[in-house]
Amino acid sequence: MISNYRSLIQRLRSNSIAVPNSTKKITLVTGASRGFGFSLAMQYAKRGDHVIALAKTQGGLTELDDAIKNTTGQSATLIPFNLTAPDTAFGMLGQTLFERFGKIDRLILNAATIGPSSPVAHTKEQDWQNVFAVNVTANVRLLRHLDPLLRSAGKPHITFITCTSLGDAYWGAYSASKLALNQIAASYKAETAQAGFIVDCFDPGIMATQLRRNAFPGEDQGTLQTTQEVAAGYCSN
Ligand SMILES: NC(=O)c1ccc[n+]([C@@H]2O[C@H](COP(=O)([O-])OP(=O)(O)OC[C@H]3O[C@@H](n4cnc5c(N)ncnc54)[C@H](OP(=O)(O)O)[C@@H]3O)[C@@H](O)[C@H]2O)c1
């Protein structure tokens, strides 16, 4: 499994990836292949940031890169990376991004999975672990391995994309994972305030996305907020 990450790291190290000049803000968005992460990445690219886009699916990342190129003329750095990877892969990623970019000004911890719907008492072990791996553990690993890059930025801005409407029947793992993430964000904010980190939690509310469709398959998504609207509102603040 680690060998998959070695080829990603080699590509990131290669000269084919343009390194923006040091005055450009570097923004890393997780879960940028679709949904809210895609829309946030577009917003920051439009503002002139260099976007590092991470998600599992290469196709969605390439679509984002095409959309950014069409709108801004600039490329994004694409990181096809499964957030359930072992900690060593996160370590390799952090080290390589440090060599390549030296800093991260803005980190948006957006990627999440809702997992399959299940009563708590019937939740499969693997499903529980997967939801916590993506929604909780991966974010802690990113904070650990990207810490030198965040500190190099001076006053980095870290956003935890959260959810505050929790506790629906059949979504126990997702609810518990988001509650855990909210608490991690609170501790992290208190720990890094003196170093000048800006840390916030943002609940985007109900949006028309794949995650929402998985949770409520019969819902008419035409009546919901779009990710573009919510991302534009968040980024204007
Ligand atoms: N939609 C809502 O109504 C709503 C409401 C409140 C909060 N939120 C929060 O908003 C955020 C974005 O949700 P969304 O609705 O935009 O979800 P989405 O459309 O399902 O997108 C989720 C993103 O996370 C990535 N991801 C999932 N598992 C991954 C893994 N193992 N490794 C790498 N990337 C992975 C996906 O990438 P791949 O496609 O490549 O797997 C995708 O880019 C989440 O934190 C969610 O909790 C959403």
The ligand as a MOL file (V3000), in Angstrom:
LIG
                    3D

  0  0  0     0  0            999 V3000
M  V30 BEGIN CTAB
M  V30 COUNTS 48 52 0 0 0
M  V30 BEGIN ATOM
M  V30 1 N -23.9720 18.0840 2.6280 0
M  V30 2 C -24.4900 18.5170 3.7650 0
M  V30 3 O -25.7140 18.7090 3.8960 0
M  V30 4 C -23.5890 18.7960 4.9500 0
M  V30 5 C -24.1790 19.3190 6.1140 0
M  V30 6 C -23.3460 19.6210 7.2150 0
M  V30 7 C -21.9730 19.3840 7.1210 0
M  V30 8 N -21.4550 18.8600 5.9670 0 CHG=1
M  V30 9 C -19.9970 18.6350 5.9470 0
M  V30 10 O -19.4460 19.2340 4.7620 0
M  V30 11 C -18.2600 18.5180 4.3710 0
M  V30 12 C -18.3110 18.1790 2.8950 0
M  V30 13 O -19.3940 17.2960 2.6930 0
M  V30 14 P -20.0940 17.1110 1.2740 0
M  V30 15 O -21.5550 17.1120 1.5620 0
M  V30 16 O -19.5050 18.0430 0.2760 0 CHG=-1
M  V30 17 O -19.6650 15.5960 0.9620 0
M  V30 18 P -19.3520 14.8130 -0.4040 0
M  V30 19 O -19.9820 15.4590 -1.5760 0
M  V30 20 O -19.6850 13.3890 -0.1230 0
M  V30 21 O -17.7630 14.9960 -0.5380 0
M  V30 22 C -16.9040 14.3760 0.3740 0
M  V30 23 C -15.4670 14.5950 -0.0550 0
M  V30 24 O -14.6400 13.8840 0.8940 0
M  V30 25 C -13.7470 13.0380 0.1700 0
M  V30 26 N -13.4500 11.8000 0.8780 0
M  V30 27 C -14.3120 10.9490 1.4740 0
M  V30 28 N -13.6570 9.8540 1.9160 0
M  V30 29 C -12.3450 10.0510 1.6020 0
M  V30 30 C -11.1620 9.2780 1.7950 0
M  V30 31 N -11.1850 8.0790 2.3700 0
M  V30 32 N -9.9930 9.7840 1.3550 0
M  V30 33 C -9.9410 10.9790 0.7250 0
M  V30 34 N -11.0290 11.7480 0.5140 0
M  V30 35 C -12.2100 11.2860 0.9360 0
M  V30 36 C -14.4890 12.7030 -1.1180 0
M  V30 37 O -13.5140 12.3340 -2.0660 0
M  V30 38 P -13.7020 11.0760 -3.0690 0
M  V30 39 O -14.9350 11.3840 -3.8350 0
M  V30 40 O -12.5100 11.1350 -3.9040 0
M  V30 41 O -13.8300 9.8650 -2.2010 0
M  V30 42 C -15.1740 14.0180 -1.4430 0
M  V30 43 O -14.2830 14.8690 -2.1140 0
M  V30 44 C -18.1870 17.2820 5.2910 0
M  V30 45 O -17.2700 17.5210 6.3260 0
M  V30 46 C -19.6100 17.1690 5.8420 0
M  V30 47 O -19.6270 16.5390 7.1070 0
M  V30 48 C -22.2250 18.5690 4.8870 0
M  V30 END ATOM
M  V30 BEGIN BOND
M  V30 1 1 1 2
M  V30 2 2 2 3
M  V30 3 1 2 4
M  V30 4 1 4 5
M  V30 5 2 4 48
M  V30 6 2 5 6
M  V30 7 1 6 7
M  V30 8 2 7 8
M  V30 9 1 8 9
M  V30 10 1 8 48
M  V30 11 1 9 10
M  V30 12 1 9 46
M  V30 13 1 10 11
M  V30 14 1 11 12
M  V30 15 1 11 44
M  V30 16 1 12 13
M  V30 17 1 13 14
M  V30 18 2 14 15
M  V30 19 1 14 16
M  V30 20 1 14 17
M  V30 21 1 17 18
M  V30 22 2 18 19
M  V30 23 1 18 20
M  V30 24 1 18 21
M  V30 25 1 21 22
M  V30 26 1 22 23
M  V30 27 1 23 24
M  V30 28 1 23 42
M  V30 29 1 24 25
M  V30 30 1 25 26
M  V30 31 1 25 36
M  V30 32 1 26 27
M  V30 33 1 26 35
M  V30 34 2 27 28
M  V30 35 1 28 29
M  V30 36 1 29 30
M  V30 37 2 29 35
M  V30 38 1 30 31
M  V30 39 2 30 32
M  V30 40 1 32 33
M  V30 41 2 33 34
M  V30 42 1 34 35
M  V30 43 1 36 37
M  V30 44 1 36 42
M  V30 45 1 37 38
M  V30 46 2 38 39
M  V30 47 1 38 40
M  V30 48 1 38 41
M  V30 49 1 42 43
M  V30 50 1 44 45
M  V30 51 1 44 46
M  V30 52 1 46 47
M  V30 END BOND
M  V30 END CTAB
M  END
